Amino acid sequence: MLLDVAVSPDDRFVLTADRDEKIRVSWAAAPHSIESFCLGHTEFVSRIFVVPNHPELLLSSSGDRTLRLWEYRSGRELHCCPLTSLQEPAEPWSDKRFAVSRITYWSQEDCVALSCDGLPVVYIFQLDAAQRQLVPRQLLTFQHRVWDAAFEEGHGLWVLQDCQEDPLVLCRPVGGQWQSVPESAELKRVSAHVRVNWAMLEGCAGVDSGFSSLYKAACDNMTTYLKKKEERLKQQLEKRRRAPPPGPSGPTKRMKTGDLARGCSS
């Protein structure tokens, strides 16, 4: 099952992400010819993104709650960054399974933003292309669950949230930290346009994502076996307790007719 598709900037390669935890890099001219596999995720790969400023690099996200950086032509993993590195253990979703639904990139600062399925947050990372690594920067929290996010060069980060009265939030870096900007004419204009088309957005973006059905099914046969074994032992012990004790006070063994006759004749 394919979950996302990307094309290299030179149009030479087609990259596909699938449910089986892998990313395949194929030649566009001959898709049956595979250049490499990017292997490392432990759950389905939800999104992939070829970095425009660094066309040899690929970003990927997964149901395993990680963001990974690849040199995709060789299939080499350069860095793995857990999304949990930006969140506090006390957050209500800290132990919840979730997947990234959008990867967006700001070329001006090599900044990566991730929106996640059903969560009221956006994760911000910095791409250090020279060191071939991802640096966690900030976790933006919102009052409503985030439907989508996208950078607009020269303006900032637009965040679409599940709230008809306040559908959009515009964030910009201030002193090295991303913050929501005060109400502006531009924000009012775009928000008004979104409200007019709210019925369409609510119908498509408001539905639950299908990611929840893509996780591996856990099958712990040993736990079930041990539980049934314990129940059998308890039943056997209970039967022994209820059984009458052997001896004179217990039931006498029934004698056969022949044995009774021989006893009388003697």
Backbone torsions as a table, in degrees:
resi	resn	phi	psi	omega
1	MET	NA	117.9	178.1
2	LEU	-80.3	134.3	179.9
3	LEU	-112.1	-21.2	178.2
4	ASP	-161.1	155.7	-179.3
5	VAL	-138.2	141.6	175.7
6	ALA	-140.3	157.6	178.9
7	VAL	-125.0	137.1	178.9
8	SER	-65.3	151.3	-176.8
9	PRO	-57.5	-28.5	178.9
10	ASP	-89.5	5.8	178.3
11	ASP	63.1	19.2	-179.5
12	ARG	-88.0	-27.0	-173.7
13	PHE	-128.4	145.6	172.8
14	VAL	-113.0	125.7	-178.2
15	LEU	-111.1	133.7	-179.2
16	THR	-127.4	141.8	176.3
17	ALA	-113.1	138.5	-177.0
18	ASP	-134.9	178.3	-176.9
19	ARG	-70.4	-23.7	-174.4
20	ASP	-87.1	33.2	168.1
21	GLU	69.6	10.2	-174.9
22	LYS	-125.1	159.3	174.1
23	ILE	-119.2	126.7	-178.6
24	ARG	-108.2	134.1	178.0
25	VAL	-111.5	112.7	-176.5
26	SER	-117.9	156.9	174.7
27	TRP	-75.2	130.1	-178.8
28	ALA	-63.3	-37.2	-178.4
29	ALA	-72.5	-25.1	179.6
30	ALA	-143.6	81.0	-173.0
31	PRO	-57.5	-22.0	178.4
32	HIS	-73.7	-14.0	179.5
33	SER	-91.7	114.0	-175.0
34	ILE	-96.0	125.3	178.1
35	GLU	-78.7	-43.2	-178.8
36	SER	-166.7	167.6	169.2
37	PHE	-119.5	139.2	173.0
38	CYS	-102.7	105.8	-173.8
39	LEU	-115.7	137.1	179.8
40	GLY	165.4	-31.2	177.7
41	HIS	-65.9	148.9	-179.9
42	THR	-107.3	-0.1	173.1
43	GLU	-138.1	179.0	-179.4
44	PHE	-53.6	146.4	178.6
45	VAL	-91.9	112.6	-173.0
46	SER	-84.7	-38.4	-177.1
47	ARG	-144.8	146.6	173.3
48	ILE	-132.8	152.1	-175.3
49	PHE	-153.9	119.2	175.0
50	VAL	-82.4	126.1	-174.6
51	VAL	-72.6	120.4	-176.9
52	PRO	-61.4	-41.4	-178.8
53	ASN	-71.0	-22.7	-177.2
54	HIS	-135.5	80.0	-169.8
55	PRO	-64.1	-8.4	177.6
56	GLU	-89.1	-5.5	-175.3
57	LEU	-106.7	147.5	-179.9
58	LEU	-130.7	137.7	172.6
59	LEU	-105.8	142.1	178.4
60	SER	-142.7	149.7	176.8
61	SER	-129.6	161.8	-171.5
62	SER	-151.7	168.6	172.9
63	GLY	-68.7	-7.4	175.5
64	ASP	-83.8	7.2	175.4
65	ARG	63.4	42.5	175.0
66	THR	-129.5	153.2	170.5
67	LEU	-113.3	125.4	-174.5
68	ARG	-122.2	148.3	179.1
69	LEU	-113.8	131.8	-175.0
70	TRP	-128.4	151.2	160.8
71	GLU	-98.4	93.5	-160.8
72	TYR	-71.1	-26.1	-179.1
73	ARG	-67.2	-33.1	177.3
74	SER	-94.7	-11.9	-177.5
75	GLY	76.0	16.9	-175.2
76	ARG	-89.3	128.3	175.5
77	GLU	-81.2	125.7	-177.8
78	LEU	-94.6	-36.5	-177.4
79	HIS	-160.4	145.4	175.7
80	CYS	-126.4	125.5	-177.1
81	CYS	-124.5	113.8	177.5
82	PRO	-67.2	137.2	177.2
83	LEU	-66.5	-25.4	179.5
84	THR	-66.4	-12.0	179.2
85	SER	-68.4	-15.6	-178.9
86	LEU	-104.8	-2.4	-175.6
87	GLN	-117.0	154.5	179.0
88	GLU	-84.9	146.5	179.2
89	PRO	-60.3	-24.2	-177.3
90	ALA	-80.2	-8.4	-179.5
91	GLU	-61.4	142.0	-176.4
92	PRO	-63.3	-20.9	-179.3
93	TRP	-103.1	10.5	-174.3
94	SER	-62.0	-31.6	180.0
95	ASP	-107.5	14.8	-178.3
96	LYS	-92.9	144.1	175.1
97	ARG	-80.3	132.9	178.4
98	PHE	-153.9	163.9	-179.7
99	ALA	-134.0	152.7	178.1
100	VAL	-73.3	130.5	179.7
101	SER	-103.5	-12.7	178.8
102	ARG	-153.1	133.2	169.4
103	ILE	-115.2	120.3	177.8
104	THR	-126.0	153.0	-168.4
105	TYR	-134.9	137.8	177.8
106	TRP	-110.0	106.3	-174.0
107	SER	-64.6	-30.8	-175.4
108	GLN	-61.1	-37.2	-177.0
109	GLU	-122.5	12.8	-176.0
110	ASP	50.3	48.5	-175.9
111	CYS	-105.7	137.7	-179.0
112	VAL	-118.0	131.1	176.7
113	ALA	-121.3	140.2	-179.0
114	LEU	-125.7	129.0	169.1
115	SER	-106.4	145.6	-172.4
116	CYS	-118.7	154.3	-176.1
117	ASP	-62.9	110.1	172.7
118	GLY	78.8	7.3	-177.9
119	LEU	-107.2	147.9	179.0
120	PRO	-88.6	45.2	-174.9
121	VAL	-140.5	160.3	170.2
122	VAL	-134.4	128.0	179.4
123	TYR	-92.0	134.6	179.4
124	ILE	-115.3	126.9	176.7
125	PHE	-126.6	155.3	174.4
126	GLN	-109.0	130.3	176.5
127	LEU	-91.6	115.1	174.9
128	ASP	-97.9	90.2	-174.5
129	ALA	-66.0	-34.2	-179.2
130	ALA	-64.3	-41.8	-179.8
131	GLN	-90.1	-2.4	180.0
132	ARG	55.2	53.1	-179.8
133	GLN	-151.3	164.7	177.4
134	LEU	-109.4	135.1	-177.9
135	VAL	-114.9	117.6	176.6
136	PRO	-64.0	133.8	-177.0
137	ARG	-116.6	-52.0	-170.1
138	GLN	-161.3	150.5	173.0
139	LEU	-116.3	112.0	178.8
140	LEU	-89.9	128.0	179.0
141	THR	-111.4	147.6	-176.8
142	PHE	-131.3	167.0	-177.4
143	GLN	-77.7	-22.4	-177.9
144	HIS	-129.5	161.2	-179.9
145	ARG	-65.1	143.6	-175.9
146	VAL	-88.4	128.5	176.2
147	TRP	-88.5	-37.6	-176.4
148	ASP	-163.2	164.1	177.4
149	ALA	-151.0	147.3	-179.6
150	ALA	-157.7	139.9	174.2
151	PHE	-82.8	143.8	169.6
152	GLU	-122.7	116.1	-176.6
153	GLU	-56.3	128.4	179.4
154	GLY	88.2	-10.4	-178.6
155	HIS	-117.3	-49.1	-179.2
156	GLY	140.0	-153.9	-176.8
157	LEU	-107.4	117.9	175.9
158	TRP	-90.9	132.6	179.2
159	VAL	-123.6	123.0	178.0
160	LEU	-98.2	122.9	-176.9
161	GLN	-122.7	164.2	-175.1
162	ASP	-80.9	72.3	179.1
163	CYS	-157.3	111.6	-176.6
164	GLN	-66.5	-35.0	-179.7
165	GLU	-71.2	-33.4	-177.7
166	ASP	-135.9	70.3	-169.8
167	PRO	-75.2	-27.0	-173.2
168	LEU	-121.7	143.4	172.4
169	VAL	-128.2	131.9	178.2
170	LEU	-108.5	123.1	-178.2
171	CYS	-115.3	143.7	178.0
172	ARG	-139.1	152.3	178.3
173	PRO	-74.5	128.9	178.0
174	VAL	-130.6	112.7	-179.2
175	GLY	61.5	34.7	179.4
176	GLY	85.1	-2.3	179.0
177	GLN	-122.7	137.0	178.5
178	TRP	-77.9	131.8	-179.2
179	GLN	-138.1	150.9	175.8
180	SER	-72.9	137.4	-177.9
181	VAL	-86.0	153.6	177.3
182	PRO	-62.7	165.3	178.8
183	GLU	-55.8	128.4	-179.2
184	SER	-129.4	167.5	179.9
185	ALA	-63.3	-38.5	179.8
186	GLU	-66.0	-43.1	179.8
187	LEU	-64.8	-40.7	177.9
188	LYS	-62.7	-42.2	-177.8
189	ARG	-64.2	-47.2	-178.2
190	VAL	-69.4	-39.1	179.1
191	SER	-62.7	-38.2	178.1
192	ALA	-63.6	-39.2	178.0
193	HIS	-65.2	-38.3	178.8
194	VAL	-65.7	-41.4	-179.7
195	ARG	-62.1	-37.7	178.3
196	VAL	-60.7	-35.1	-177.9
197	ASN	-103.8	24.8	-174.7
198	TRP	-63.6	-36.1	-178.9
199	ALA	-60.0	-40.2	178.7
200	MET	-66.9	-43.6	-179.4
201	LEU	-65.0	-42.2	-178.5
202	GLU	-65.3	-30.2	-179.3
203	GLY	-74.6	-32.7	-176.7
204	CYS	-103.3	-46.9	-178.1
205	ALA	-80.9	-21.5	-176.4
206	GLY	-81.9	-13.4	-179.2
207	VAL	-74.3	154.1	178.5
208	ASP	-68.5	143.0	-179.8
209	SER	-73.9	156.0	177.6
210	GLY	-84.6	5.6	-177.8
211	PHE	-61.7	-33.9	-174.5
212	SER	-61.5	-25.2	-178.7
213	SER	-89.3	-0.3	-175.3
214	LEU	-97.1	-8.0	-178.9
215	TYR	-70.0	153.6	177.0
216	LYS	-63.7	140.2	176.7
217	ALA	-82.7	124.9	179.3
218	ALA	-80.7	132.3	-179.4
219	CYS	-132.3	100.5	-178.4
220	ASP	-103.6	85.7	-178.1
221	ASN	-67.8	-33.7	-176.7
222	MET	-64.8	-41.4	178.9
223	THR	-63.1	-41.9	178.5
224	THR	-64.3	-41.8	-179.9
225	TYR	-63.0	-46.3	-179.2
226	LEU	-65.0	-35.6	178.7
227	LYS	-66.3	-44.3	178.8
228	LYS	-65.9	-38.2	178.7
229	LYS	-63.6	-41.5	178.5
230	GLU	-63.5	-38.2	178.4
231	GLU	-66.2	-39.4	178.7
232	ARG	-64.3	-42.4	179.5
233	LEU	-63.7	-38.5	178.2
234	LYS	-65.0	-40.6	178.9
235	GLN	-64.7	-42.1	178.4
236	GLN	-63.9	-41.8	178.8
237	LEU	-64.5	-38.8	178.6
238	GLU	-65.6	-38.6	177.7
239	LYS	-64.3	-40.4	179.0
240	ARG	-64.9	-36.6	179.5
241	ARG	-67.5	-36.0	-177.6
242	ARG	-79.5	-23.4	-177.2
243	ALA	-67.0	137.7	179.2
244	PRO	-67.6	149.5	-179.0
245	PRO	-71.5	151.3	178.6
246	PRO	-75.4	161.5	177.3
247	GLY	120.4	-169.4	-176.9
248	PRO	-58.2	-35.9	-178.4
249	SER	-78.4	-12.0	-179.5
250	GLY	-88.0	-179.7	-179.6
251	PRO	-69.0	137.7	178.9
252	THR	-81.6	150.2	179.5
253	LYS	-74.3	131.5	-178.4
254	ARG	-71.6	130.3	-178.6
255	MET	-86.7	144.7	176.5
256	LYS	-73.1	158.7	-178.1
257	THR	-61.3	-41.2	179.9
258	GLY	-63.1	-40.8	-179.4
259	ASP	-65.5	-37.3	-179.7
260	LEU	-66.8	-40.8	179.3
261	ALA	-64.1	-43.6	179.3
262	ARG	-63.6	-34.8	179.7
263	GLY	-67.8	-37.7	-179.2
264	CYS	-70.2	-40.7	-177.8
265	SER	-66.6	-29.0	178.0
266	SER	-74.7	NA	NA
